[in-house]
Amino acid sequence: MRSPGRRRPRKGDQLPADSDLDLDAMAEKVTYVISPEHKDYLTSAGPGKLRSDASACPRHLDFDDVLNWLKAAIRNRSVSADFDGDFPRYVWVRVEGSVFEGRLSNSGLGGYKGYPIRDYEAPSWLE
């Protein structure tokens, strides 16, 4: 049971501006993990296994670009205030009118999976 005075930040709570974390160093440690759960096509992770409740990633994505988006989002503080180990649980980026959410899937290695979300699902502070 969680102590009554302790509250986990909400998913959309942004990392405070006065945080002294080295976001550049953090960004260099993260990796993008290809998740078949958000693919409906063959990838290097195997055949797509799109879940019925998951959003499909666009087929045209270059996964090197996705990793660069992830790193840029961390450097820009577009991350949740909720951390698991050394990494934020969620990261958001807006690219060409679409919003993508990254979720920490390996807290030890800084591995994130990512998927598109609807604009209204993005945190209100996301540029």
N, C-alpha and C positions, 0 to 999 in steps of 0.2 A: 504494500500500500504506500502510495506517495504521501509525503508529509503535507499537512494541510496548508502550510505557508509557501510551499514550492509550486511554481507553475511553469510548465514547459511552454516556450514561446509557440504561438500559432504558426502554422505552416507559412503564412504570408508575411510574418513579421520580418522586417529588414534588419540586417546587421547594423548596429548603431554606428554612426559616423565617428564617434570617439574611440572605437575599438582600435587597439594597438597591434592587431594581427598583421603579419607580413603577407599580404595577399599576393604579391608577385611571386614569392617563394612557394606559396600554396598552389598557385596556378601552374607552376612548373611540375608539380608532383602528380596532378590529376591525370586520369586516363578516361577515355570513352570506351565503354564496353558495349559491343553490338548485342542487342537483345532481340531474339527471334519473336518475343511476345508482342513486338510493335512492328513486325514486318509481315508482309503478305507475299514475299518473294525470296528467292535463294540469296543468302549472304555468306560471308566467310564463317559465320557462326552456324551455318547449316540452313535447312529450309525454314521459311517463315512459319511461325506458329501463332498467328495473330489471335489474341484473346478476344472474346466477344465484347468485352467491356473496355478494350484498349483502343487507342487511336493509332491508326497506321501511319508510319513515317513515310514521307514522300519518297518515291523511288529514285528521284534524281539527286539525292543528297550525296555529297562526297564526304566520307567519314573523317578525312583529314580536316575539312572545313568545320565539321561538327566539333572536333576536338579544339580547334581554334576558337570557336564560339564559346565553348565551355570555359576555356582559359580567360577569354576576354570578359565574360560575365563575372568571374571571380575577381578579376582585377578592378572591375567597375562597381564592385560591392552589390551586385544583383544576386545576392544570396540570402538565405534565411538566417535568422538569428539562432535557430536551433542547430546545434552541432552534434555529431556523433564522432567522438574521438577528435581528430584534428581537422575535420572537414565539415562544411555545412551540409545538412540533409538535403536541401533543395537549392537549385540554381535556376535562374530564368534568363532568357535572352529573346529579344525581338529581332527577327531577320526578315527583311523584305515583306513586311506586313504580317508575318506569321509569328506566333509566340511558341517557344519551345521550353519545356521544363526538363531539367536534369534532376534525377533522384540518385542519391548516394546508394550504391549497391554493394560496395566493398569498403567499409570504413577503415580497414587496415592499410589498404593500398590506394585509396582515393579514387576508386572506380565508380563512374557514373553511367547510368543508362539515360537515354533521353527520348522524348516523344513530343509531338505537337499538342498544344492545348488550345481551347477557345479563348478568345480575347478576354471575355468576362471572367475566366478562371484565373487569369494572371493577377498578381498583386497590383493594387491600385497605384503604387509608387513606381512601377516599372515604366521606364521611358520608351 
